[in-house]
Amino acid sequence: MRLTPRKEEIAAVVALLEDPTFESANHLAKAVIKEVGEILQMRDWVALVHTWSDGSRGLNWAPFGNEAEAKSFASKLAIGGTGRLVKLNSPGVMLANIDGKKGWKGYCQHPECGHAPFTHSAASAARGACQIPTCPCSRFEK
């Protein structure tokens, strides 16, 4: 699995590494591992689903970071049958759409919001306001 770090992902880890409040290297390491886990939970992945030539279910491989990586892997297999790619939707994105993901690219940058663009109204007087009941955001900030 190949990972290309994204700007907001790097910023989140750097913020932890530069935080002087950690009591020890162990506490910092735990925080970094938790943050990286959360970061990876925000990504969509790809699975390669295999079917044997007789139509029976075959082998499956995942996760791949993108379709090109999965196709490259598939081209190196010599086991017969056919394969197709299946997108694995991120559980982190689903949660962030409701809970918010402050400071994350694509989400509202209002300091009290962090919700997905579609949670902000596109209608009448409420145009731009976040529609999550507990959110005080009055307009989406890019």
N, C-alpha and C positions, 0 to 999 in steps of 0.2 A: 504494500500500500504506500503510495507516494503522497506526501503532504507538502503543499506549498503554503507556507505561513502567510496569513493575510494581515494587513496593517493593524486592524483592531485587535487581532489575536496577539500580535507582538506587543502592542501597547498594554494589554491586560497582564501579560507575564512580566514585562519590564516594570510595571507599577508594583508588582509584588516583590521583585528582586531589589528594587530601590527603597522599599518600605523598611525603615529602621526599627520598627516596633516588634519585630519577631525576636523571641527570647533565645532561640537557638537555630542552628542549621536544620535540625529535624523539623521544627515547626514551619520553617520556610519551605522545606521540601514538601511537606504535606500540603501546604497551601498551593504550591505550584502544581502538584499532581492533581489536586481537586480542580484548579482553574483550567488546566489542559483538558481534563475530562469533560468539563462543562463546555469548553470550546469545541471539542470533537462532537459533542452531543448536538451542536448547532449546525453541523454539516449534513448534507444529503450524501448518500453513498450509492453505489451501484453493485448489484449482484449478477453473476453469470449463472443462468439456469440451464441445465443440460438435459436433453432427452435422447435416449438411445434410438438407433435406427428403426427398431420395431415399434416405436411409439411409447415404450415404457419410460417411467421416470428415471432420470439419470443422476448425475452428481451436480452439486451446487457449490459455487465459490463466492465468497464475499469477505470483507468489504473491499471495494475498489474505490479510489478517490474520484474517478471520473470514467466516462464511457471509453475514452481512448485507452486507458490503462487496462480495462476489462477486455477490450477487443484485442489488444496486444497479447494479453495472457491467453485468450482463446485461440489466437493464431498459432501459438506454440504447442497446443494440445494435439495429440495424435491418438485419440481414443475412439474416434468415430462419433456418429450421432450429430445432433444439431444443438445449437445454443441460442439463447436470447438474453438480452439485458433487461433487468428490472430495476427501477429506481427504488431505493429504500429511503422513504421520507423520514426526516429528522424529528425525533420526539422532542428535542430541545426547542426547535422552531415552533412546534405546536404549543408548547408551554409558554414560550416567550410571547406569542401572539396575544395571550391572555394576561400573563403575569407581568409582561414588559421585559425589555432587555436594554437597560440604560447604557448609553454610550455605544451601542452596537450598530454597525452600518446597516442602513435600510430601515431602522426603527426611529421613532421620534426622538430627537435630541433634546427636547424640553427636559430640564433636570428632574421634574417630578413625574414624567410620563414613561417613555421608553417602549410604548406599544407599537404594534404594526400599523402601517399606513391605512389598511382597510378598517381599522377600528375608529378612524377619524371620519366624522360626518362629511358628506359631500352635498348635503341638502340645506336649503333655506338659511335661516338665521343661525343655525348651529354649525354652519359650514366650517370645517377645520377642527372643531372641538372633538376631543376624544370621547367615545361613547361608552367606555368602561366606567361604570357608576362611581367607582372610588377614585377616579383620576381627575385632578383639577385642571388638566391641560386644556387651553382654549383654542389652540391651533397647532397643527403639525409643523414641527421644525426639522428641516433637512440638515 
